[in-house]
Each structure stands twice: as structure tokens, then as C-alpha cells.
């Protein structure tokens, strides 16, 4: 067999390369583990050292400040008063006169109150002041039975001239004629009656005759 040249037909040694790689990896791992263990040990030492340090002592109290002495104000004695004699006599003064308060003028007397008008006056004839009034209606039954007579009514007129109260002062003798007269006169109106410038109530009588003719 003819030997070849240097470097020809030489194959790599695989087992030797694998062993070298394992050794290298193991060495690297050992170095890493050693460094990690050393770092933990240093950290534990630092922690123990830090815990063992005592707190610093408090600062000493500052000395009290000295207050400066107060200066006393100088005291001056007042000058003595010297009386100077004068030849002028003392002047006497009198107080100013106080003016007397003004006397109020007397109030004028109140005018006398007008006499109150009578609440109700009596009228002799109410017909002269009558404003409106329809004559009473002759009842049909009274005509049929030939009933006749004169009714006298007593009236009280209010302040405005309306009938305030009414009653039969003298009957005609027939109830139908009396009722007809009352119904009619209740609606009559009179002019107000004045006394001293004020309206008053009036009392009076009214005659209502019922007479059949023919």
C-alpha cells in the first residue's frame, strides 16, 4: 500500500473531540457554580454585618441660649412746679343760660259732633215720595163673591227706599183682599228719606181700597 502525502486521507478522531467537549463543558459549569456560591456567601456576610451595626447616638443637646440682660429705661424726675404770683384777680365765669323748652300751642277744640239722625222716622204720607208701584190685582174669587173693602198696611222702608217690613194694620174683612194687597206693596219703591245728610228708615201707613164698579 503506497503511503499518501501528509494530511491526505486523515479522518478526524470523533471520540477524542467528544471527550474534549465534555471536559470543557464540565469545567465551565464548575466555574459558574463556584462563582454563584461565592456571591451568595458575600451577600450573607453583608446582611449579617448590616444587622450588627448599632444606630448612631443622638446628637448632644444644644446649650441654652443666654438671654441678653434687659436694659432698664432711664428714670427722669419731673421738674418742680413754681407758682408765679400775679396781680390780676381770678375771673369768675357763669354757666350759659339753658333756653327753656318751647311751650306747645294748645290744640284747637274739636268741632262738636253733629247730632246723630234718628234711626227710624215716622212719615205721615208715604205717597208723596213713592217712585214705582203697580196697583194690586183684584182677586177673581173676590169679584165673583162681590168682596170689597180697604186694607191698611203698616210699612217700614229701608235706607234705599225698599220695603224692609210689612204687615196688615187693619184688615178689609177678606183674607183674599189682604193677601193681594201685601203681594203688591212688597214690590213698591220709595225715594230715600234724608235727615242731616244721611238716609234713614221710615215708618208709615198705606191704604189699599178694593172697590167693584158697575
Secondary structure as a PSIPRED ss2 file (coil, helix, strand):
# PSIPRED VFORMAT (PSIPRED V4.0)

   1 X C   1.000  0.000  0.000
   2 X C   1.000  0.000  0.000
   3 X C   1.000  0.000  0.000
   4 X C   1.000  0.000  0.000
   5 X C   1.000  0.000  0.000
   6 X C   1.000  0.000  0.000
   7 X C   1.000  0.000  0.000
   8 X C   1.000  0.000  0.000
   9 X C   1.000  0.000  0.000
  10 X C   1.000  0.000  0.000
  11 X C   1.000  0.000  0.000
  12 X C   1.000  0.000  0.000
  13 X C   1.000  0.000  0.000
  14 X H   0.000  1.000  0.000
  15 X H   0.000  1.000  0.000
  16 X H   0.000  1.000  0.000
  17 X H   0.000  1.000  0.000
  18 X H   0.000  1.000  0.000
  19 X H   0.000  1.000  0.000
  20 X H   0.000  1.000  0.000
  21 X H   0.000  1.000  0.000
  22 X H   0.000  1.000  0.000
  23 X H   0.000  1.000  0.000
  24 X H   0.000  1.000  0.000
  25 X H   0.000  1.000  0.000
  26 X H   0.000  1.000  0.000
  27 X H   0.000  1.000  0.000
  28 X H   0.000  1.000  0.000
  29 X H   0.000  1.000  0.000
  30 X H   0.000  1.000  0.000
  31 X H   0.000  1.000  0.000
  32 X H   0.000  1.000  0.000
  33 X H   0.000  1.000  0.000
  34 X H   0.000  1.000  0.000
  35 X H   0.000  1.000  0.000
  36 X H   0.000  1.000  0.000
  37 X H   0.000  1.000  0.000
  38 X H   0.000  1.000  0.000
  39 X H   0.000  1.000  0.000
  40 X H   0.000  1.000  0.000
  41 X H   0.000  1.000  0.000
  42 X H   0.000  1.000  0.000
  43 X H   0.000  1.000  0.000
  44 X H   0.000  1.000  0.000
  45 X H   0.000  1.000  0.000
  46 X H   0.000  1.000  0.000
  47 X H   0.000  1.000  0.000
  48 X H   0.000  1.000  0.000
  49 X H   0.000  1.000  0.000
  50 X H   0.000  1.000  0.000
  51 X H   0.000  1.000  0.000
  52 X C   1.000  0.000  0.000
  53 X C   1.000  0.000  0.000
  54 X C   1.000  0.000  0.000
  55 X C   1.000  0.000  0.000
  56 X C   1.000  0.000  0.000
  57 X C   1.000  0.000  0.000
  58 X C   1.000  0.000  0.000
  59 X C   1.000  0.000  0.000
  60 X C   1.000  0.000  0.000
  61 X C   1.000  0.000  0.000
  62 X C   1.000  0.000  0.000
  63 X C   1.000  0.000  0.000
  64 X C   1.000  0.000  0.000
  65 X C   1.000  0.000  0.000
  66 X C   1.000  0.000  0.000
  67 X C   1.000  0.000  0.000
  68 X C   1.000  0.000  0.000
  69 X C   1.000  0.000  0.000
  70 X C   1.000  0.000  0.000
  71 X C   1.000  0.000  0.000
  72 X C   1.000  0.000  0.000
  73 X C   1.000  0.000  0.000
  74 X C   1.000  0.000  0.000
  75 X C   1.000  0.000  0.000
  76 X C   1.000  0.000  0.000
  77 X C   1.000  0.000  0.000
  78 X C   1.000  0.000  0.000
  79 X C   1.000  0.000  0.000
  80 X C   1.000  0.000  0.000
  81 X C   1.000  0.000  0.000
  82 X C   1.000  0.000  0.000
  83 X C   1.000  0.000  0.000
  84 X C   1.000  0.000  0.000
  85 X C   1.000  0.000  0.000
  86 X C   1.000  0.000  0.000
  87 X C   1.000  0.000  0.000
  88 X C   1.000  0.000  0.000
  89 X C   1.000  0.000  0.000
  90 X C   1.000  0.000  0.000
  91 X C   1.000  0.000  0.000
  92 X C   1.000  0.000  0.000
  93 X C   1.000  0.000  0.000
  94 X C   1.000  0.000  0.000
  95 X C   1.000  0.000  0.000
  96 X C   1.000  0.000  0.000
  97 X C   1.000  0.000  0.000
  98 X C   1.000  0.000  0.000
  99 X C   1.000  0.000  0.000
 100 X C   1.000  0.000  0.000
 101 X C   1.000  0.000  0.000
 102 X C   1.000  0.000  0.000
 103 X C   1.000  0.000  0.000
 104 X C   1.000  0.000  0.000
 105 X C   1.000  0.000  0.000
 106 X C   1.000  0.000  0.000
 107 X C   1.000  0.000  0.000
 108 X C   1.000  0.000  0.000
 109 X C   1.000  0.000  0.000
 110 X C   1.000  0.000  0.000
 111 X C   1.000  0.000  0.000
 112 X C   1.000  0.000  0.000
 113 X C   1.000  0.000  0.000
 114 X C   1.000  0.000  0.000
 115 X C   1.000  0.000  0.000
 116 X C   1.000  0.000  0.000
 117 X C   1.000  0.000  0.000
 118 X C   1.000  0.000  0.000
 119 X C   1.000  0.000  0.000
 120 X E   0.000  0.000  1.000
 121 X E   0.000  0.000  1.000
 122 X E   0.000  0.000  1.000
 123 X C   1.000  0.000  0.000
 124 X C   1.000  0.000  0.000
 125 X C   1.000  0.000  0.000
 126 X C   1.000  0.000  0.000
 127 X H   0.000  1.000  0.000
 128 X H   0.000  1.000  0.000
 129 X H   0.000  1.000  0.000
 130 X E   0.000  0.000  1.000
 131 X E   0.000  0.000  1.000
 132 X E   0.000  0.000  1.000
 133 X C   1.000  0.000  0.000
 134 X C   1.000  0.000  0.000
 135 X C   1.000  0.000  0.000
 136 X C   1.000  0.000  0.000
 137 X C   1.000  0.000  0.000
 138 X C   1.000  0.000  0.000
 139 X C   1.000  0.000  0.000
 140 X H   0.000  1.000  0.000
 141 X H   0.000  1.000  0.000
 142 X H   0.000  1.000  0.000
 143 X H   0.000  1.000  0.000
 144 X H   0.000  1.000  0.000
 145 X C   1.000  0.000  0.000
 146 X C   1.000  0.000  0.000
 147 X C   1.000  0.000  0.000
 148 X C   1.000  0.000  0.000
 149 X E   0.000  0.000  1.000
 150 X E   0.000  0.000  1.000
 151 X E   0.000  0.000  1.000
 152 X E   0.000  0.000  1.000
 153 X E   0.000  0.000  1.000
 154 X E   0.000  0.000  1.000
 155 X E   0.000  0.000  1.000
 156 X E   0.000  0.000  1.000
 157 X E   0.000  0.000  1.000
 158 X C   1.000  0.000  0.000
 159 X C   1.000  0.000  0.000
 160 X C   1.000  0.000  0.000
 161 X C   1.000  0.000  0.000
 162 X E   0.000  0.000  1.000
 163 X E   0.000  0.000  1.000
 164 X E   0.000  0.000  1.000
 165 X E   0.000  0.000  1.000
 166 X E   0.000  0.000  1.000
 167 X E   0.000  0.000  1.000
 168 X E   0.000  0.000  1.000
 169 X E   0.000  0.000  1.000
 170 X E   0.000  0.000  1.000
 171 X C   1.000  0.000  0.000
 172 X C   1.000  0.000  0.000
 173 X C   1.000  0.000  0.000
 174 X C   1.000  0.000  0.000
 175 X H   0.000  1.000  0.000
 176 X H   0.000  1.000  0.000
 177 X H   0.000  1.000  0.000
 178 X H   0.000  1.000  0.000
 179 X H   0.000  1.000  0.000
 180 X H   0.000  1.000  0.000
 181 X H   0.000  1.000  0.000
 182 X H   0.000  1.000  0.000
 183 X H   0.000  1.000  0.000
 184 X H   0.000  1.000  0.000
 185 X H   0.000  1.000  0.000
 186 X C   1.000  0.000  0.000
 187 X C   1.000  0.000  0.000
 188 X C   1.000  0.000  0.000
 189 X E   0.000  0.000  1.000
 190 X E   0.000  0.000  1.000
 191 X C   1.000  0.000  0.000
 192 X C   1.000  0.000  0.000
 193 X E   0.000  0.000  1.000
 194 X E   0.000  0.000  1.000
 195 X E   0.000  0.000  1.000
 196 X C   1.000  0.000  0.000
 197 X C   1.000  0.000  0.000
 198 X E   0.000  0.000  1.000
 199 X E   0.000  0.000  1.000
 200 X E   0.000  0.000  1.000
 201 X E   0.000  0.000  1.000
 202 X E   0.000  0.000  1.000
 203 X E   0.000  0.000  1.000
 204 X E   0.000  0.000  1.000
 205 X E   0.000  0.000  1.000
 206 X E   0.000  0.000  1.000
 207 X E   0.000  0.000  1.000
 208 X E   0.000  0.000  1.000
 209 X E   0.000  0.000  1.000
 210 X E   0.000  0.000  1.000
 211 X C   1.000  0.000  0.000
 212 X C   1.000  0.000  0.000
 213 X C   1.000  0.000  0.000
 214 X C   1.000  0.000  0.000
